[in-house]
Amino acid sequence: MADASRKIAFQGVPGAYSHMACQLVKPDMEAVACASFEDMLTQVQEGHAALAMVPVENSTAGRVADIHHLLPQSGLHIIGEHFQRVNHHLLAPRGSRLENLKTVHSHAQGLAQCRQQIRQLGLTPIMHADTAGAAKDVAAAGDPSVAAVASRLAAQIYDLEIIIESLEDDKKNTTRFLIMAADPIVPEIGDVPMITTLVFQLRSVPAALYKALGGFATNGINLTKLESYLRPGVSERAQFYMDVEGHIDEPAMRLAMEELRFYCMKDEVKVLGSYAASPDRHQQG
């Protein structure tokens, strides 16, 4: 058994897209399956694994539910990103026929990413905790009328037949993952293009968001993502999640961050990581 420094945790069961991402990004590390996102983060928090592979958004289905409010509370740091091509397949027990299929199981994201194709096939979608878990359960049941939407790796692991390849509606379907660790790892300024990710909560003043973001505009810093969401238990004030291009220690970034903090609640600006941008970042879309 590998020691903790050689382990990377992911949510799901073997064959999940997160599992595939672990194999691609860290092929020399042991991928550890976890039942929930909380369990995955706990593996790193408690020193049982060195890294976590965290899905945050999909090009077709959007933000992964629950992740944004878990990341700031985790105490972990983003040290990298990975864009994983998500190629869904319709899987069923061996000997099954397409015309006999009635239901299809998968994670909500998997079903959303194949919504049009599933509707055209006349299948009833049934939500599951994860894609590979759905494949595992379909294999165990052995019902020729029940299918799953999952990866080719899941088909191999659970000995299922691929009934239809590339079921996804968008053939460029991609999930962005964040690689997280207990300690920050920040490259030197100027070595590579950088992304800085942060969350913040504004003070209740007129045009606060407009004013808070002004420092990024005046200092020439590009915002690549800005999302608002409600933090559990704090329904009256939105939390914001933001990705910007640049190194956290660059002078322009320091000035922009100073202005942002002025318009935010005390201690409510949290930098989740400043890390090298993936080479695949500008190939999306």
Backbone torsions as a table, in degrees:
resi	resn	phi	psi	omega
1	MET	NA	132.0	-178.6
2	ALA	-69.7	151.0	176.1
3	ASP	-77.4	173.3	-173.2
4	ALA	-58.5	-33.8	-177.6
5	SER	-67.1	-13.7	-179.3
6	ARG	-108.6	16.9	-177.4
7	LYS	-117.8	142.9	174.6
8	ILE	-129.6	126.4	-174.4
9	ALA	-92.8	146.6	174.4
10	PHE	-142.6	157.4	177.8
11	GLN	-89.8	132.6	178.9
12	GLY	125.4	-167.5	177.5
13	VAL	-115.2	166.6	178.8
14	PRO	-51.6	135.1	-177.4
15	GLY	102.0	-7.7	177.9
16	ALA	-68.3	159.3	177.8
17	TYR	-64.4	-31.0	175.1
18	SER	-64.2	-36.8	176.1
19	HIS	-62.4	-45.2	178.1
20	MET	-61.2	-40.2	178.7
21	ALA	-62.4	-41.7	177.5
22	CYS	-59.8	-44.0	-178.7
23	GLN	-64.3	-37.2	-179.0
24	LEU	-74.2	-44.4	-174.1
25	VAL	-81.2	-40.7	-176.9
26	LYS	-129.6	68.0	-176.3
27	PRO	-64.6	-17.4	-179.4
28	ASP	-90.9	0.0	-178.3
29	MET	-107.7	153.9	176.3
30	GLU	-82.6	123.1	178.1
31	ALA	-82.4	126.1	-176.1
32	VAL	-109.8	118.4	-179.7
33	ALA	-76.4	137.6	179.7
34	CYS	-129.7	146.5	-174.4
35	ALA	-71.1	-29.0	-176.3
36	SER	-143.7	167.9	175.8
37	PHE	-63.2	-38.4	179.0
38	GLU	-61.9	-43.7	178.6
39	ASP	-62.6	-39.8	179.1
40	MET	-60.8	-47.3	-179.8
41	LEU	-67.3	-36.6	178.9
42	THR	-62.4	-35.1	177.9
43	GLN	-54.7	-40.5	179.9
44	VAL	-80.2	-41.7	-179.8
45	GLN	-57.4	-39.3	-176.4
46	GLU	-93.7	5.3	174.2
47	GLY	79.4	17.3	178.5
48	HIS	-85.3	-19.0	177.4
49	ALA	-142.5	153.3	-178.5
50	ALA	-84.5	-31.7	-173.5
51	LEU	-136.9	160.0	171.8
52	ALA	-128.6	138.5	177.2
53	MET	-102.3	107.8	-167.4
54	VAL	-113.8	114.5	176.1
55	PRO	-76.3	132.7	-177.7
56	VAL	-119.6	-27.2	-178.8
57	GLU	-161.7	153.5	178.3
58	ASN	-124.3	142.9	-175.6
59	SER	-66.0	-21.8	179.9
60	THR	-100.0	-48.0	-171.0
61	ALA	-98.1	-7.3	176.8
62	GLY	86.1	-153.6	-173.0
63	ARG	-65.4	140.8	175.1
64	VAL	-77.7	124.8	-174.9
65	ALA	-58.7	143.2	173.3
66	ASP	78.1	-17.8	-173.3
67	ILE	-66.2	-43.4	-172.4
68	HIS	-61.1	-36.2	-179.8
69	HIS	-84.2	-15.7	177.6
70	LEU	-79.8	-37.1	-173.3
71	LEU	-62.1	-48.1	-179.4
72	PRO	-63.6	-30.7	-178.2
73	GLN	-80.3	-14.7	-172.5
74	SER	-73.2	-27.0	-175.0
75	GLY	76.4	4.3	179.5
76	LEU	-91.4	168.0	-175.8
77	HIS	-124.0	138.5	175.9
78	ILE	-77.0	127.1	179.1
79	ILE	-117.9	-1.4	178.7
80	GLY	-178.4	170.6	176.6
81	GLU	-135.4	157.5	-179.1
82	HIS	-145.5	134.5	176.4
83	PHE	-105.1	114.7	-174.6
84	GLN	-105.0	118.4	173.2
85	ARG	-63.9	126.9	-177.6
86	VAL	-107.9	105.9	-177.4
87	ASN	-109.6	99.9	-176.9
88	HIS	-82.5	143.9	175.1
89	HIS	-127.0	149.8	173.6
90	LEU	-89.1	115.0	-174.1
91	LEU	-112.8	146.3	177.5
92	ALA	-152.6	163.7	177.8
93	PRO	-57.6	148.0	-178.4
94	ARG	-56.8	136.2	-177.7
95	GLY	93.5	-8.3	179.6
96	SER	-69.6	152.8	178.1
97	ARG	-120.7	143.0	-176.6
98	LEU	-55.7	-42.2	-175.9
99	GLU	-68.2	-16.0	-179.7
100	ASN	-95.7	-6.3	-179.0
101	LEU	-73.3	139.6	-179.3
102	LYS	-121.5	-39.7	-177.6
103	THR	-126.7	157.2	177.3
104	VAL	-136.6	130.0	-177.3
105	HIS	-106.7	141.1	172.8
106	SER	-174.4	173.3	172.2
107	HIS	-63.7	153.9	-179.9
108	ALA	-53.8	-38.7	179.5
109	GLN	-66.4	-43.6	179.5
110	GLY	-61.2	-43.0	178.5
111	LEU	-65.8	-40.6	179.5
112	ALA	-64.1	-36.7	-177.8
113	GLN	-75.1	-12.1	178.8
114	CYS	-122.1	20.5	-170.3
115	ARG	-55.7	-47.7	-176.3
116	GLN	-66.0	-43.2	-179.1
117	GLN	-65.7	-41.2	179.2
118	ILE	-62.9	-40.9	179.1
119	ARG	-64.3	-43.1	-179.8
120	GLN	-64.2	-31.2	178.8
121	LEU	-80.3	-11.7	178.9
122	GLY	74.4	26.5	-178.9
123	LEU	-92.8	147.9	176.1
124	THR	-90.4	116.9	-179.6
125	PRO	-77.5	137.5	178.1
126	ILE	-128.6	122.8	-175.8
127	MET	-71.5	143.4	-179.6
128	HIS	-133.5	163.6	-178.5
129	ALA	-63.6	-34.6	177.4
130	ASP	-159.7	165.2	-175.0
131	THR	-66.3	-50.7	-177.8
132	ALA	-67.3	-34.1	176.0
133	GLY	-63.1	-37.2	176.1
134	ALA	-63.2	-43.7	178.3
135	ALA	-61.8	-41.8	179.2
136	LYS	-61.1	-44.0	-178.7
137	ASP	-69.2	-39.0	177.9
138	VAL	-62.8	-41.3	178.1
139	ALA	-64.1	-41.5	-178.8
140	ALA	-66.5	-37.3	-178.5
141	ALA	-72.9	-37.9	178.3
142	GLY	67.9	20.5	-178.8
143	ASP	-83.9	118.4	-176.7
144	PRO	-69.7	-5.5	177.9
145	SER	-97.3	-2.2	-175.3
146	VAL	-115.9	129.3	-178.7
147	ALA	-121.2	173.4	176.0
148	ALA	-135.8	152.1	169.7
149	VAL	-104.2	116.1	-176.5
150	ALA	-161.2	-172.7	-174.2
151	SER	-86.4	166.2	174.2
152	ARG	-63.2	-35.6	177.8
153	LEU	-61.8	-41.3	177.7
154	ALA	-63.0	-39.5	177.9
155	ALA	-60.5	-40.9	-180.0
156	GLN	-68.3	-45.8	-176.6
157	ILE	-64.5	-41.3	-173.0
158	TYR	-103.9	10.5	174.4
159	ASP	55.2	51.0	176.1
160	LEU	-104.8	156.3	178.8
161	GLU	-91.8	138.0	175.8
162	ILE	-84.1	109.9	-178.6
163	ILE	-81.2	-43.7	176.2
164	ILE	-136.5	128.7	174.9
165	GLU	-86.3	152.7	174.5
166	SER	50.3	63.6	-178.2
167	LEU	-78.9	-16.2	-174.6
168	GLU	-61.3	145.8	-179.0
169	ASP	-69.2	-38.6	-179.0
170	ASP	-104.9	116.5	-175.7
171	LYS	-74.6	-2.3	172.6
172	LYS	-106.4	17.6	-177.2
173	ASN	-52.0	121.3	-173.1
174	THR	-140.2	140.1	173.9
175	THR	-111.3	135.2	176.1
176	ARG	-94.3	130.4	177.4
177	PHE	-113.6	147.8	170.0
178	LEU	-108.4	136.9	177.1
179	ILE	-99.6	121.2	-172.1
180	MET	-120.2	146.3	-178.1
181	ALA	-138.4	167.8	-179.0
182	ALA	-70.9	-30.2	-178.6
183	ASP	-120.9	145.2	179.0
184	PRO	-69.4	145.1	173.2
185	ILE	-129.1	102.8	-174.0
186	VAL	-113.6	118.6	177.7
187	PRO	-61.2	159.7	176.3
188	GLU	-65.8	151.0	178.1
189	ILE	-59.8	132.2	175.1
190	GLY	92.3	-10.6	-178.0
191	ASP	-70.3	-46.7	-176.4
192	VAL	-146.5	160.6	172.1
193	PRO	-60.5	140.7	-172.5
194	MET	-122.9	153.8	170.6
195	ILE	-123.4	136.8	173.5
196	THR	-117.9	129.9	-179.0
197	THR	-113.9	134.2	-179.7
198	LEU	-147.2	161.0	172.4
199	VAL	-124.6	148.9	-179.5
200	PHE	-153.9	160.7	177.4
201	GLN	-130.8	127.1	-173.2
202	LEU	-82.9	155.1	168.5
203	ARG	-72.7	156.6	-179.3
204	SER	-86.4	81.3	176.5
205	VAL	-134.1	152.9	-178.4
206	PRO	-57.4	137.0	176.2
207	ALA	57.1	31.5	-175.6
208	ALA	-59.9	-43.6	-177.9
209	LEU	-65.4	-44.3	178.2
210	TYR	-57.4	-46.2	-178.5
211	LYS	-70.4	-38.6	-177.8
212	ALA	-65.2	-33.2	-178.7
213	LEU	-87.2	-8.4	-178.3
214	GLY	-59.6	-34.0	-179.0
215	GLY	-65.6	-29.7	177.4
216	PHE	-71.8	-39.3	178.6
217	ALA	-65.9	-48.5	-176.2
218	THR	-69.2	-21.0	178.6
219	ASN	-101.2	10.8	173.4
220	GLY	69.0	32.2	-178.9
221	ILE	-104.2	125.7	-176.1
222	ASN	-85.0	127.9	173.5
223	LEU	-89.5	124.6	179.4
224	THR	-101.0	-16.9	177.1
225	LYS	-156.0	136.7	173.4
226	LEU	-144.2	118.3	-178.9
227	GLU	-132.3	144.7	174.0
228	SER	-109.4	149.7	176.9
229	TYR	-157.4	159.7	179.7
230	LEU	-94.9	127.3	177.6
231	ARG	-78.8	135.8	-179.9
232	PRO	-53.3	128.5	179.5
233	GLY	86.6	-5.0	179.8
234	VAL	-130.1	68.7	-171.8
235	SER	-78.6	-17.5	-174.0
236	GLU	-86.3	-9.6	-177.6
237	ARG	-141.0	129.4	-176.4
238	ALA	-76.6	148.7	170.4
239	GLN	-100.6	147.5	178.9
240	PHE	-118.9	140.7	176.8
241	TYR	-116.0	131.7	-174.3
242	MET	-141.3	138.1	169.9
243	ASP	-112.9	133.4	176.7
244	VAL	-131.7	153.3	177.8
245	GLU	-85.9	122.4	178.0
246	GLY	142.2	162.3	-179.8
247	HIS	-88.3	137.6	-176.1
248	ILE	-60.9	-24.9	-177.1
249	ASP	-98.5	2.8	176.1
250	GLU	-67.4	144.3	-179.2
251	PRO	-54.4	-42.5	-179.1
252	ALA	-63.6	-39.1	179.9
253	MET	-67.8	-39.6	178.7
254	ARG	-60.3	-41.2	178.7
255	LEU	-66.5	-42.8	179.5
256	ALA	-64.0	-40.8	179.6
257	MET	-66.8	-35.3	178.2
258	GLU	-62.1	-42.2	179.9
259	GLU	-69.4	-39.7	177.4
260	LEU	-58.9	-47.0	-177.7
261	ARG	-62.6	-31.2	-179.9
262	PHE	-61.2	-34.3	-176.9
263	TYR	-98.3	8.1	-178.7
264	CYS	-108.3	161.4	172.7
265	MET	-60.0	151.6	179.5
266	LYS	-59.5	131.2	178.4
267	ASP	60.8	23.4	-179.4
268	GLU	-109.9	23.2	168.0
269	VAL	-114.4	118.1	-177.1
270	LYS	-126.3	119.7	176.2
271	VAL	-84.2	118.1	-178.7
272	LEU	-85.3	-21.2	178.1
273	GLY	169.5	153.1	173.1
274	SER	-130.2	113.9	-164.0
275	TYR	-146.6	163.0	-178.9
276	ALA	-65.4	133.1	176.3
277	ALA	-69.2	140.1	177.2
278	SER	-65.4	141.3	175.2
279	PRO	-59.6	-22.2	-178.1
280	ASP	-86.9	-3.6	-174.3
281	ARG	-56.9	-45.1	-174.4
282	HIS	-89.7	7.4	174.9
283	GLN	-97.9	-0.3	-179.8
284	GLN	-79.8	153.0	177.2
285	GLY	96.6	NA	NA
